[in-house]
Amino acid sequence: MMMKKTFFAGIISTVLLVPGFLFGGIADTTQLKPKPVFGKEAKVVTYILDNNHYRKITLNDSLSSVILDSYIKNLDNNKTYFTSADLATFEKYRLVIDDMTRAENVNAAFDIYTAFRKRFVERMDYISKNLIKEKFDYTTNEFYETDRDKEPWCKNEQELNEVWRKIIKSQALSLKLAGKTQAEIEKMLTERYDRFRKSILQFNSDDVFSLYMNSITESYDPHTNYLSPKAADIFKQNMSLSLEGIGARLQTENDYTKVAEVIVGGPAHKSDLIHNGDRIIGVGQGEKGEIVDVIGWRIDDVVKLIKGPKGTTVKLQILPVESGVNGPSKTIQIVRDKVKLEDQQAKKSVMHYEKDGKNMNLGVITLPSFYMDFEAYQKGDPNYTSTSRDVKRLIKELQDEKVDGIVLDLRNNGGGSLTEAIELTGLFIKEGPVVQVKNSLNRIDVQTDDNPAVIYNGPLVVLTNRFSASASEIFAGAIQDYHRGVVVGESTFGKGTVQTVIDLKRFINDPDNEVGELKLTFQKFYRVTGSSTQNKGVTPDVKLPTALDPQQFGESSNPSALPWDEIRGTLFQKTPVINDRVIANLNKSYQERLKSDKTLAQFVNDTEEVRQSYRDTKVSLNEVARKKEMEDAEKKKASRTSLSTSLPNKEIPTSDLKELDDEYLREGLFVLGDLIITKIG
């Protein structure tokens, strides 16, 4: 939801038309050509970036080289079309993209795309003529590396043929193990690659330009994007939460469409059938609709299949994150709906816990996002909804229920209103600075809580995971810096930047052509200590096991992400509630539980297995070995406890802490119990 007259501190995923995940092709010699307006847009965009982007870098030869590599990767992200000889022909552009752009020349984008399409059609022809009907030998011991980043570019056509032989063999083996006959396998693969061919017909000059421009903008940082007129409309719909679908943000990873984030309160979250990291490999319409294979599809085409009218059913065939690429698939059904504001609102519950002879009531407030009903606020409605208002009310209700402490659960909270993050912090501290905001001109604005009232001064735990981002990190960082509470969980996402959207119509007057918009990073967040939340995120005081490598998940996984840095801290008054001794004792208690709590020990083991499944990107092409891998993955998944690092926040099903099946929340409550005992002692 777009905020006016304030900052946005949320992770924003924009559906862009990116053919790096295209596997469509036709024997079409029509050459796509740039429109005259494209050159004007490119020049204006780079001018704005050079003068207004936070990074203060200029489009030059060095950045030109990065852009070329990025564009090639976006076109052929699996290294399955171009050869090293093709790449050599693109070298003429390596140091001149900057000069061409300033001269309103985007021919490089179309020249390279034309070469891509030619290679693409060649590959599709080879697949249909030579591979789909091949009777593969599944007794040989060989494997396919699904993460092609680990592999070099193929030197020639023969090496490409071998890569594609393994791709098709792997896909055929998966179908065989799913019970398909040879005839059914050939039919399904033929239909799959026929759809790939057709998909490229939808790729037009606007799409080529959009991809190229995003290769330019994202070389500055991953949150700076060019939005084509089409993408800008989708962006606005996403911000208003008006899209009807399953309530999930998707991204492409190799051949797969992966769930990047399950939106709390949406249909996917409520169903608890699909989770962060799951791979979607097929989509069907209605309860009886045929599943359409979407491996290798463009992400916007997958989104079109998944979206639909409220109340209708979509079937998804997924590879669950817990079993990895080697595990079996499963089919689920989700009824489409809108993500409503009320589903995003904070909720509370009370858990009962006994330790050292003391019976404790522990409050839990689950906060999916930092929200505010701006429409009601602007109309002067005194009862407008906001995060801080709702949490204030819930705290008072919990106090009436005589809770001994509170856990504020920020897992999977991707951010939202910066104003609300500041207001929420103010409920727990006396007046003082909360966050520093630095712009591209090096001006620093200290955002403060001006209200000296403290709504809650009791024991407080803030629960985070890798998907807690932006405004969540500002709040968690402030609570930690003020020593007001204890942060427990995983290190957070690390998004410490602010974006604004600029309409290019302000600079280009072209009555015959629509122009796009530019989402630009222009500010950066810093904690009151002077440390940035960017890239590193917030490190918990008590670290729980994580299945997620920073190299794969979070801001630091992107090579163009802005770095972590520091500025001068600002004056603030720490509370006496938390100190190094308290933190040390809490960690000591956690280590003791690791030795004595079988549930926690099993959770740690399960988490490490999932972590390994993320790293394991090789799949066996031997039928016996592959079948065993799938069976082992299914057995492990069935025996695992619930891994809340990959699950969205759920309604708490029980009031008894010992019966709680959310191990992350359970540990957070144990830490809160220790904190209460420490305070009493």
C-alpha positions in Angstrom: 0.0 0.0 0.0 1.5 3.3 -1.1 2.0 5.9 1.6 1.8 9.6 1.0 4.0 12.1 2.8 6.1 9.4 4.5 8.7 6.8 3.7 8.2 3.2 2.6 10.1 0.6 4.5 8.8 -2.5 2.9 10.1 -5.1 0.5 8.4 -4.5 -2.8 8.4 -7.2 -5.5 7.5 -6.1 -8.9 6.5 -8.4 -11.7 8.7 -7.5 -14.6 8.8 -9.0 -18.1 12.0 -10.9 -17.9 12.8 -13.6 -20.5 15.8 -15.0 -18.7 13.3 -17.7 -17.7 11.8 -17.9 -21.2 12.0 -21.1 -22.9 9.7 -20.2 -25.7 10.6 -20.0 -29.4 9.4 -20.1 -32.9 11.0 -20.2 -36.3 10.2 -16.5 -36.8 12.7 -14.2 -38.5 10.8 -11.0 -37.6 13.4 -8.7 -36.1 12.3 -6.7 -33.2 13.4 -3.1 -33.4 13.5 -0.3 -30.9 10.9 2.5 -30.9 12.4 6.0 -31.1 11.0 6.8 -27.6 13.2 4.0 -26.1 16.3 6.0 -26.6 14.8 9.1 -25.0 13.7 7.0 -21.9 17.1 5.4 -21.6 18.8 8.8 -21.6 16.4 10.3 -19.1 16.6 7.3 -16.8 20.4 7.3 -16.7 20.4 11.1 -16.1 18.1 10.7 -13.1 20.2 7.8 -11.8 23.5 9.7 -12.2 22.1 12.7 -10.3 19.7 11.3 -7.7 20.6 7.7 -6.9 21.9 7.2 -3.3 25.0 5.5 -4.5 26.3 8.5 -6.3 27.9 6.6 -9.2 28.0 7.6 -12.8 27.2 5.4 -15.8 30.7 4.8 -17.2 32.8 2.1 -18.8 33.0 0.0 -15.6 29.2 0.1 -15.1 28.7 -0.6 -18.8 30.6 -3.9 -18.4 28.4 -4.9 -15.4 25.3 -4.1 -17.5 26.4 -6.2 -20.4 27.0 -9.2 -18.1 23.6 -8.7 -16.4 21.7 -8.4 -19.7 23.3 -11.6 -21.0 22.5 -13.4 -17.7 18.9 -12.2 -17.8 18.5 -13.5 -21.3 20.3 -16.8 -20.7 20.4 -17.3 -16.9 21.0 -21.0 -17.2 23.8 -20.8 -19.8 21.8 -23.1 -22.1 21.6 -21.1 -25.3 24.7 -18.9 -25.8 28.1 -20.4 -26.3 31.4 -18.7 -25.4 31.8 -17.9 -29.1 28.5 -15.9 -29.0 29.7 -14.0 -25.9 32.8 -13.0 -27.8 30.7 -11.3 -30.4 29.0 -9.2 -27.7 32.3 -7.9 -26.4 32.1 -4.9 -28.7 29.4 -3.5 -26.4 31.3 -4.0 -23.1 32.7 -0.5 -22.7 30.2 1.6 -24.9 26.8 1.0 -23.4 27.2 4.2 -21.4 28.1 6.2 -24.5 25.3 4.6 -26.6 22.7 5.3 -23.8 23.6 9.0 -23.6 23.3 9.1 -27.4 19.7 7.7 -27.1 20.9 4.4 -28.7 19.6 1.1 -27.4 20.5 -1.0 -30.4 22.8 -3.2 -28.3 19.7 -4.6 -26.5 18.0 -5.6 -29.7 21.2 -7.0 -31.4 21.9 -9.3 -28.5 18.3 -10.3 -28.1 18.1 -11.2 -31.8 21.1 -13.5 -31.3 19.4 -15.0 -28.2 16.2 -15.7 -30.2 18.2 -17.4 -33.0 20.0 -19.7 -30.5 16.7 -20.3 -28.7 15.0 -21.5 -31.9 18.0 -23.7 -32.7 17.7 -25.3 -29.2 14.0 -25.9 -29.5 14.4 -27.5 -32.9 17.1 -29.8 -31.5 15.0 -30.8 -28.6 12.0 -31.7 -30.7 13.9 -33.6 -33.4 16.5 -35.4 -31.2 15.6 -35.6 -27.6 11.9 -35.8 -26.8 11.5 -39.3 -28.2 14.9 -40.6 -27.1 14.8 -43.9 -25.1 17.1 -42.8 -22.3 19.3 -45.3 -20.3 18.4 -44.7 -16.7 20.9 -47.2 -15.3 24.0 -45.1 -16.0 25.4 -43.1 -13.0 25.3 -39.5 -14.0 23.8 -36.3 -12.7 22.5 -32.9 -13.8 23.6 -29.7 -12.0 20.5 -27.6 -11.7 22.4 -24.5 -10.6 24.1 -23.5 -13.8 25.9 -20.6 -12.2 28.3 -23.2 -11.0 29.0 -24.3 -14.6 31.1 -22.6 -17.3 29.6 -21.4 -20.6 29.5 -24.1 -23.2 32.3 -23.8 -25.8 30.3 -25.1 -28.8 27.1 -26.7 -30.0 28.2 -30.2 -29.0 28.5 -29.1 -25.4 25.1 -27.4 -25.5 23.6 -30.7 -26.9 25.0 -32.6 -23.9 23.6 -30.1 -21.4 20.1 -30.3 -23.0 20.3 -34.1 -23.2 20.7 -34.1 -19.4 17.9 -31.5 -19.0 15.4 -33.6 -21.0 16.5 -36.8 -19.4 16.0 -35.4 -16.0 12.5 -34.2 -16.9 11.6 -37.5 -18.5 12.9 -39.4 -15.4 10.7 -37.2 -13.1 7.7 -38.1 -15.2 8.6 -41.8 -15.3 8.9 -41.9 -11.5 5.5 -40.1 -11.3 4.0 -43.2 -13.1 3.9 -41.9 -16.7 4.3 -44.2 -19.6 6.9 -43.6 -22.4 4.1 -42.4 -24.7 2.7 -40.0 -22.0 6.2 -38.7 -21.3 6.7 -37.9 -25.0 3.3 -36.2 -25.2 3.9 -34.1 -22.1 7.4 -33.0 -23.1 6.1 -32.2 -26.6 3.4 -30.0 -25.2 5.8 -28.4 -22.8 8.2 -27.3 -25.5 5.4 -26.3 -27.9 4.2 -23.9 -25.2 7.8 -22.7 -24.9 7.8 -21.9 -28.6 4.5 -20.1 -28.4 5.5 -18.0 -25.4 8.1 -16.0 -27.4 5.4 -14.7 -29.7 4.3 -12.6 -26.7 7.7 -11.1 -26.3 7.7 -7.7 -28.1 10.0 -4.7 -28.4 8.6 -3.2 -25.2 9.6 -6.4 -23.3 13.1 -6.3 -24.8 13.5 -2.7 -23.8 12.2 -3.3 -20.3 14.6 -6.2 -19.7 17.5 -4.1 -21.0 16.6 -1.1 -18.9 16.4 -3.2 -15.8 19.8 -4.5 -16.5 20.9 -0.9 -16.4 18.9 0.2 -13.3 19.7 -2.8 -11.2 23.4 -2.4 -11.7 23.0 0.6 -9.3 21.1 -1.5 -6.7 18.5 -4.3 -6.8 15.6 -2.1 -5.7 16.1 0.4 -8.5 13.8 -0.7 -11.3 12.5 0.5 -14.6 8.7 0.0 -14.8 7.3 -0.3 -18.2 3.8 1.2 -18.6 2.5 -2.4 -18.2 4.7 -3.2 -15.2 3.8 0.2 -13.6 0.1 -0.8 -13.6 0.9 -4.1 -11.9 3.1 -2.3 -9.4 0.3 0.0 -8.4 -2.2 -2.9 -8.1 0.3 -4.7 -5.8 0.7 -1.6 -3.7 -3.0 -1.3 -3.2 -3.4 -5.0 -2.5 -6.2 -5.1 -5.1 -5.0 -8.2 -7.0 -7.0 -11.3 -6.6 -5.0 -14.5 -6.3 -3.3 -16.7 -3.7 -1.4 -14.0 -1.8 2.2 -14.8 -2.6 5.1 -13.0 -4.2 6.9 -15.1 -6.8 10.4 -15.0 -8.3 12.3 -17.2 -10.8 15.2 -19.4 -9.7 16.8 -21.4 -12.5 14.0 -23.2 -14.3 11.5 -22.8 -11.4 9.0 -20.3 -10.2 9.8 -20.0 -6.5 7.6 -18.6 -3.7 9.6 -15.6 -2.4 7.0 -14.6 0.2 3.7 -15.8 1.5 1.6 -12.7 2.3 0.2 -13.0 5.8 -3.6 -13.0 5.8 -3.8 -14.1 2.2 -5.3 -17.4 0.9 -2.0 -19.2 0.7 -1.2 -18.2 4.3 -4.6 -19.3 5.6 -4.4 -22.6 3.8 -0.9 -23.4 5.2 -0.3 -25.5 2.1 2.4 -23.5 0.4 5.4 -21.8 2.0 8.4 -19.6 1.3 10.9 -21.4 -0.9 8.5 -23.9 -2.4 8.8 -24.3 -6.2 5.7 -24.2 -8.4 6.0 -26.6 -11.3 2.4 -26.8 -12.5 -0.8 -24.8 -12.4 -4.4 -25.9 -13.1 -7.8 -24.2 -13.0 -10.6 -25.4 -10.8 -10.8 -28.7 -8.9 -10.8 -30.8 -12.1 -8.7 -28.6 -14.4 -5.7 -30.1 -16.1 -2.3 -29.2 -14.6 -0.2 -27.1 -17.0 3.5 -27.7 -16.7 5.2 -24.3 -16.0 8.8 -25.3 -15.6 10.9 -22.7 -17.4 8.0 -20.3 -18.0 8.3 -16.6 -17.8 7.3 -15.4 -14.4 4.6 -13.1 -15.7 3.0 -16.0 -17.6 2.9 -18.1 -14.4 1.4 -15.2 -12.5 -1.4 -14.9 -15.1 -2.3 -18.5 -14.6 -2.3 -18.2 -10.8 -4.3 -15.0 -10.6 -8.0 -15.1 -11.0 -11.4 -14.0 -9.7 -12.2 -14.2 -6.0 -13.8 -17.5 -5.0 -12.3 -19.6 -7.8 -9.9 -22.5 -7.2 -6.4 -22.8 -8.5 -4.4 -26.1 -8.4 -0.7 -25.9 -7.9 1.8 -28.7 -8.3 4.8 -27.9 -6.1 8.2 -29.1 -5.0 8.1 -28.4 -1.2 11.1 -26.5 0.1 11.7 -29.1 2.8 12.3 -31.9 0.4 14.3 -29.9 -2.2 14.7 -30.5 -5.9 15.2 -34.3 -5.3 12.0 -34.7 -3.4 8.5 -35.7 -4.8 6.0 -33.2 -5.9 2.5 -32.7 -4.5 -0.6 -31.1 -5.7 -2.6 -28.6 -3.6 -5.7 -26.5 -4.1 -6.2 -22.9 -3.0 -9.3 -20.7 -3.3 -8.4 -17.3 -4.6 -9.3 -14.2 -2.6 -8.1 -10.7 -1.9 -5.5 -9.8 0.8 -7.6 -7.6 3.1 -6.3 -5.0 5.5 -8.0 -6.7 8.4 -6.1 -9.9 7.6 -2.9 -8.0 7.9 -3.8 -6.6 11.4 -2.0 -7.5 14.6 -3.4 -10.3 16.7 -2.8 -11.5 20.2 -2.9 -14.7 22.2 -1.8 -15.9 25.7 0.3 -18.9 26.5 0.7 -20.6 29.9 4.1 -21.7 31.1 5.5 -23.0 34.4 9.2 -22.8 35.4 11.0 -22.9 38.7 7.7 -23.1 40.5 6.3 -20.0 38.9 3.2 -20.0 36.7 3.5 -17.5 34.0 1.1 -16.0 31.4 3.0 -15.1 28.3 1.5 -12.7 25.8 2.1 -13.0 22.0 1.4 -10.3 19.5 1.7 -11.3 15.9 2.5 -8.4 13.6 2.4 -9.3 9.8 3.2 -5.8 8.6 3.5 -2.1 9.5 0.2 -0.8 8.1 -2.0 2.3 8.3 -5.4 3.1 6.7 -4.3 6.3 5.0 -7.6 6.8 3.3 -9.5 6.9 6.6 -6.7 9.0 8.1 -6.9 11.6 5.3 -10.7 11.8 5.7 -10.3 12.7 9.3 -11.7 9.4 10.7 -10.7 9.4 14.4 -10.9 5.6 14.4 -8.5 4.9 11.5 -6.6 1.6 11.7 -2.8 1.5 12.2 -0.2 -0.8 13.6 0.7 1.3 16.6 -3.0 1.8 17.5 -3.8 -1.9 17.3 -0.7 -3.0 19.2 -1.5 -0.4 21.9 -5.0 -1.8 22.3 -3.7 -5.4 22.3 -1.1 -4.6 25.0 -3.8 -3.1 27.3 -5.9 -6.2 26.7 -2.9 -8.4 27.6 -2.2 -6.4 30.7 -5.9 -6.9 31.8 -5.2 -10.6 31.4 -2.2 -10.3 33.8 0.5 -11.3 31.4 4.1 -11.5 32.8 5.8 -10.7 29.5 5.2 -10.2 25.8 6.7 -11.7 22.6 6.2 -9.4 19.6 6.4 -11.8 16.5 7.8 -10.0 13.5 8.6 -13.1 11.5 7.9 -12.7 7.7 7.0 -9.0 8.4 8.3 -7.4 5.2 7.9 -3.8 6.5 5.5 -1.0 5.5 5.1 2.4 7.1 8.2 3.9 8.6 6.0 6.3 10.6 4.3 3.3 12.2 7.6 1.7 13.0 8.6 4.8 14.9 5.2 5.0 16.6 5.4 1.4 17.7 8.9 1.9 19.1 7.5 4.7 21.2 5.1 2.4 23.0 8.1 0.8 24.7 10.6 3.6 25.2 10.5 7.2 26.5 10.9 9.9 23.9 14.1 9.8 21.8 15.5 9.0 18.3 14.4 5.8 16.6 16.1 5.9 13.2 18.4 8.1 11.1 17.6 8.6 7.4 20.4 9.7 5.1 19.8 10.9 1.5 21.9 11.1 -1.6 23.1 14.6 -0.7 24.5 13.2 2.7 21.8 15.0 4.7 20.7 13.1 7.8 17.3 13.4 9.2 16.8 11.9 12.7 13.3 10.5 13.1 12.2 10.6 16.8 9.5 9.4 19.1 8.3 12.6 20.7 5.8 11.1 23.2 7.3 10.5 26.6 4.6 8.0 27.6 5.5 4.3 27.8 2.6 2.0 27.3 4.5 -1.2 28.3 7.6 -1.5 30.4 7.6 -5.2 31.2 9.8 -8.1 29.8 9.8 -8.0 26.0 11.1 -10.4 23.3 11.1 -9.5 19.6 11.0 -12.6 17.4 12.6 -12.2 13.9 13.5 -14.4 10.9 15.3 -13.9 7.6 12.1 -12.4 6.1 11.7 -9.7 8.7 12.7 -6.6 6.7 12.9 -2.9 6.4 10.5 -1.3 9.0 10.7 -4.5 11.0 14.5 -4.1 11.2 14.1 -0.5 12.2 11.9 -1.5 15.1 13.9 -4.5 16.2 17.2 -2.5 15.9 15.8 0.3 18.1 14.5 -2.1 20.8 18.0 -3.7 20.8 19.9 -0.5 20.8 17.8 0.9 23.7 18.4 -2.3 25.6 14.6 -2.3 25.9 14.0 -6.0 24.9 15.7 -9.1 23.6 15.8 -9.9 19.9 15.5 -13.7 19.3 15.6 -15.7 16.0 17.4 -15.3 12.7 19.3 -12.4 11.4 16.9 -10.2 9.4 16.7 -9.5 5.7 19.0 -6.5 5.5 16.9 -4.0 3.4 17.9 -0.6 4.7 17.1 1.6 1.7 14.1 3.8 0.7 12.7 4.0 -2.8 10.6 6.6 -4.6 8.7 6.3 -7.9 9.3 8.9 -10.7 6.9 9.1 -13.6 9.0 9.6 -16.8 6.2 11.6 -18.3 7.5 14.5 -16.3 10.6 14.5 -18.6 9.3 13.1 -21.9 6.5 14.5 -23.9 5.6 11.9 -26.5 1.9 11.9 -27.5 2.3 8.8 -29.6 3.9 6.5 -27.0 3.4 5.7 -23.4 6.5 5.9 -21.2 7.3 4.1 -18.0 8.3 4.9 -14.5 11.5 4.7 -12.5 11.6 3.2 -8.9 14.7 4.9 -7.5 16.7 4.2 -4.3 17.4 7.6 -2.8 17.7 7.2 1.0 19.3 4.8 3.5 18.4 3.8 7.0 20.7 3.9 10.0 20.2 2.9 13.6 20.6 5.3 16.4 24.1 3.8 17.0 25.0 4.9 13.5 25.1 1.3 12.1 23.1 0.7 8.9 20.5 -2.0 8.7 21.4 -2.4 5.1 22.9 -5.7 3.9 23.7 -7.1 7.4 20.2 -6.7 8.9 19.7 -7.0 12.7 21.7 -9.7 14.5 19.6 -11.4 17.3 20.8 -11.4 20.9 19.8 -15.1 21.0 20.4 -16.8 17.7 18.2 -19.8 16.8 19.1 -22.3 14.1 18.5 -21.3 10.5 18.1 -23.2 7.3 18.8 -20.1 5.2 22.2 -19.1 3.9 22.7 -15.3 3.6 24.2 -16.0 0.1 20.9 -17.4 -1.0 18.3 -15.4 0.9 18.2 -11.7 1.9 19.7 -8.5 0.7 23.3 -9.8 0.8 22.5 -12.4 -1.8 22.4 -9.8 -4.5 25.8 -8.6 -5.8 24.6 -5.1 -6.6 23.1 -4.5 -3.1 24.3 -1.4 -1.3 27.0 -2.2 1.3 26.7 -2.0 5.1 28.3 1.1 6.6 28.2 3.4 9.6 27.6 7.1 10.3 27.9 9.0 13.5 25.5 7.8 16.2 23.0 10.1 17.8 22.4 10.7 21.5 19.9 8.4 23.2 19.2 7.1 26.6 19.5 3.3 27.1 17.1 1.6 29.5 18.5 -0.5 32.4 16.3 -3.5 31.5 18.8 -5.5 29.4 22.6 -5.7 29.8 25.4 -8.0 28.7 25.0 -10.2 31.7 21.3 -10.8 31.0 22.0 -11.7 27.4 24.8 -14.1 28.4 22.5 -15.8 30.9 19.7 -16.2 28.3 22.1 -17.7 25.8 23.4 -20.1 28.6 19.9 -21.3 29.2 19.3 -21.8 25.5 22.5 -23.9 25.3 21.3 -26.0 28.2 18.0 -26.6 26.5 19.9 -27.8 23.4 21.3 -30.6 25.6 18.1 -31.6 27.4 15.2 -30.7 25.2 14.6 -33.5 22.6 12.2 -31.4 20.6 14.7 -28.6 20.3 17.5 -31.0 19.4 15.4 -32.6 16.7 14.5 -29.1 15.4 18.1 -28.2 15.1 18.8 -31.4 13.2 15.8 -30.9 10.9 16.9 -27.3 10.2 20.4 -28.5 9.2 18.9 -31.0 6.8 16.7 -28.4 5.1 19.8 -26.1 4.9 21.6 -28.9 3.1 18.7 -29.5 0.8 19.0 -25.8 -0.3 22.7 -26.4 -1.1 22.2 -29.7 -2.9 21.5 -28.7 -6.5 22.6 -31.9 -8.2 19.9 -34.4 -9.3 20.7 -38.0 -10.2 19.8 -39.3 -13.7 19.9 -42.9 -12.4 16.4 -44.2 -11.9 17.2 -46.3 -8.8 19.3 -43.5 -7.2 16.7 -40.8 -8.0 13.8 -42.9 -6.6 15.8 -43.5 -3.4 16.5 -39.7 -3.1 12.8 -39.0 -3.4 11.8 -41.6 -0.9 14.5 -40.4 1.6 13.3 -36.8 1.1 9.7 -37.7 1.8 10.6 -39.7 4.9 12.6 -36.8 6.3 9.9 -34.4 5.5 7.3 -36.5 7.3 9.4 -36.8 10.4 10.4 -33.2 10.7 9.0 -30.7 13.2 7.5 -27.5 11.8 10.3 -25.2 10.4 8.9 -21.7 11.1 11.8 -20.2 9.1 10.0 -21.3 6.0 6.5 -21.0 7.2 4.4 -17.8 7.6 3.0 -16.9 10.9 0.0 -19.0 11.8 -2.8 -18.7 14.4 -1.5 -20.2 17.6 -3.5 -23.5 18.0 -3.1 -24.0 21.8 -2.7 -22.1 25.0 -0.2 -24.6 26.4 3.4 -23.8 25.7 4.5 -27.4 25.9 2.0 -28.4 23.2 3.0 -25.6 20.8 4.3 -27.0 17.4 5.9 -23.8 16.3 9.4 -24.3 17.6 10.7 -20.8 16.8 7.8 -19.2 18.8 8.2 -21.9 21.5 11.9 -20.9 21.9 11.0 -17.2 21.9 8.6 -17.9 24.7 11.2 -19.9 26.6 13.6 -16.9 26.4 10.8 -14.6 27.6 10.2 -17.0 30.6 14.0 -16.9 31.4 13.9 -13.1 31.1 11.0 -12.9 33.5 12.7 -15.2 36.0 15.9 -13.1 35.7 14.0 -10.0 36.4 12.3 -11.5 39.4 15.7 -12.9 40.7 
